[in-house]
């Protein structure tokens, strides 16, 4: 198959290749900083397999969509950290990337306080240091619903039930933590070198004031500490 890169150059491969393997073939350095890809104009996960002539672009943190995959991965790291034994259990809602970072909505009987953010942040740094592999898998609709009912995650159940009947239901796992997610995500937790949880807010489930009020934790992350320091200095100024 012929792979046309962003600069117009063409690479030929005898067999199908994942986006991350194409990145590795181009440069080990590029593969290390890759966060996601674009295949024929569509944003894809690094694990996506390309099996025919295609236009492929490897995205990094320097690209807005690439940055989104980095932030989205950090939201999962935060959700995993919030579930660790040192921090009280809560139910998970949603955790997307946003323009400046990410957030995750959580449902806990006891309100979060600033000290909780410090504990979660500390746990997040441990997860990053563990360099956990992030894997993607799918489940049939009924199995996906049963899985989250067993885990007492009603918000995830509702999200699945609202998906079209023919939708692919994908999950991402790092360590023991599993979350419902369309992706894309990094290959491991290791690249998230600098993290700061910035604020707490209230948020109604699905933005509807008739629904339960959840706690929304906002954060920001970077591949380098110097980038985080620069961002925090800018906020102060």
N, C-alpha and C positions, 0 to 999 in steps of 0.2 A: 504494500500500500504506500501511497505517496502522502507525506505530511508536509503541508505548506505552513511555514512559520510566519510570525508577524512581520519579519523583515523581508519576506518574499522568497527566502531560500527554501529549498525542498529537500526533505530527507526521505529515503526509501527504506522500508522495513519488510521483511519476508513474512512476518506474522503479526497478529494483533498485539497491541501494547497499551498498558495503562498510562494515564497522563503523567503520573509520577515517574514511570520508567522512561518515558520520552524525555522528561526533564533531566533524569540521571544520564541519559545518553548524550544530551547536549552539554551538560556540565554538572559535576557533583555539587559545585557551589550553588548553582541555580536550584537544584533539587532540595538543598538544605533550606533555602528561603522561600520555596514555593508554598503557596497557601491553597490554591485552587487553580482551575484552568478554564479556558473558553474553547469550546469545540464547535466549529461552524456557527459562531456567534452566540452560542448558548453557554451560560455559566454552569460548570460541572465540578464534581468532586475530583480530587487527585486520584481516587481509586477507579474512576470511570475508564472503561476499556474502549479504545478506539480500534475498530476493525475494518475500516474502509478509507479510501482517499478523503482527507479532511484538512480543514484549516485549524491549526492548533496554536493557542497562545498560553504560555505559562504565566500565571498571575502571582504577584508577591505583595507584601505589605505596602509597597509604594503605589499600588493600584487601588482605587476605591473599592472595587468588588473583592479584590484580594484581601484588603483590610477587613472587609465584612466577614470573611471566613475566619480570620484570626480572632476578631472580636467574638464571633459566635462560638468558637471553641472555648474562649475564656468564660463565656456565660455558662457553659456546661461544667467547666472546672469549678466555678463558683457554686453551682447547684450541688455538685458532688461534695464540695467542702462543707456546705451547709447541712449535709446529711450525716457528717461524721459524728462519732459518739460524743465528742466534747461539746457539741452544739445540739440543742434540742430538735427533735424531729418535726418536720413540717411537710405539707403537701406541695407538690410542684405544679405550677401553672405553665407559663411560657417564658422563654428567655432568648429574645432575638438580639441581633446586632443592630445598632443605630448609628447615626452619623458620627457621633463622638463617643464610641465605646459600645456598651451593651447594658442590658438590665435583665433581671429575672424576677418574676412575680411569684411570691411564696405565700402560703396560707398557714399561719401558726396561731394557736390560741393566745399565747403570750406575745405581746408586741415586741418587735426587735428594738434594741437600743444601740447606741454608738459602740459600746463594748463588744457587741455581737459581731459587728463589722470587722473589728480588729481580730477576733478569733477566726472568722471565716477567711480573712485575708492571709493569716498565718497558715491555715490549713491549705489554702490554694497554693502557696509557695512550696509546701511539702509535695503536693500532687505534681507540680511542675518538675520538681527535682527528681521525682520517681521516674520521669520520662515514660509515662504509661502509653502503650500503643493504643491508638484509637481505631476501632474496627466498625464497619457498617454491615448490617444485615436486615433482612425483611421478614415479615410475618404475615400470614393470611389475616384478613380482617377479624374473624372470630377469635383467633388465637391472640391477636394483639389486644383486643378488648378484655379477654379473660386474663391476660398477663397483668394488665394495669388494675383490674378489679382485685386480683389477688394481692397486689401491692398497695391497695387502698389509695389509689391515685385517681380520684373522680374527674379531675380536670383533663387528664390525658384521655380518659374514657370518652368524655364528651367531645373532645377534639377529633378522635377517631370516628365516632358515630356521625359526625358532621361532614366527614370526607366523602367524596363520590364513591359509589359502590366499586368502581373499577380502579380506584386510586392505589398506587403502590405505597404500602405502609412501611416506612424505613425507620431503623433505630441506629443509634451510635452508642458504642460501649467503650469505656476507659476504666480499667480496673474492674471493680464490682459495680460501678455506676452505669446504668443504662437509661437512655432518654429517647423519647419519640422525637424524630427530627428528620427534615428533608435534606439537611446539610447545605452547603459543603463544610467540611471540617479539615483541620490539619491532620497529619499522619500520627503525631504523638503530642503529648502535652509539653514537651521540652522547650519549643521555641518561645513560649510565653514568659519571657525573662523578667518583665516589670509589670506589676499589677497595683492598682489603687482602687479600692471601693470608695466612691465619692459621696454618695448620699442615700437617704431613705425617703420614700414617699408612699402615699396611699394610692391604690389604683383599683377601681372596680373591675371585677372579672369581665373581660370582653368589652370594657368601656361602658357598661350598662349600669346605671345607678341603682337598678332593681336587684342587681347581683351583689354577691358578697364583696366587701372591701378586703383587698389583699395588700401585702407589703411588697413594694417594688424597691429592689436594691440596684442602684446604678454603679457602674464601674468603668474603668479605662485600662487598657493594657498595651504594651509595646514589646518589640523584640529586643530593645536595649534600654537600660536604666536611664541613660542620658536623654533619651527621647521623652520618657516619663517626666523627668526633672524639668525639662524644657516646657512641657505642657502644663505642669503644676505651677511653674513660675509665671507663665502666661495668664493662667487663671487668677493668680494673686494680683497681678498687675491690672 
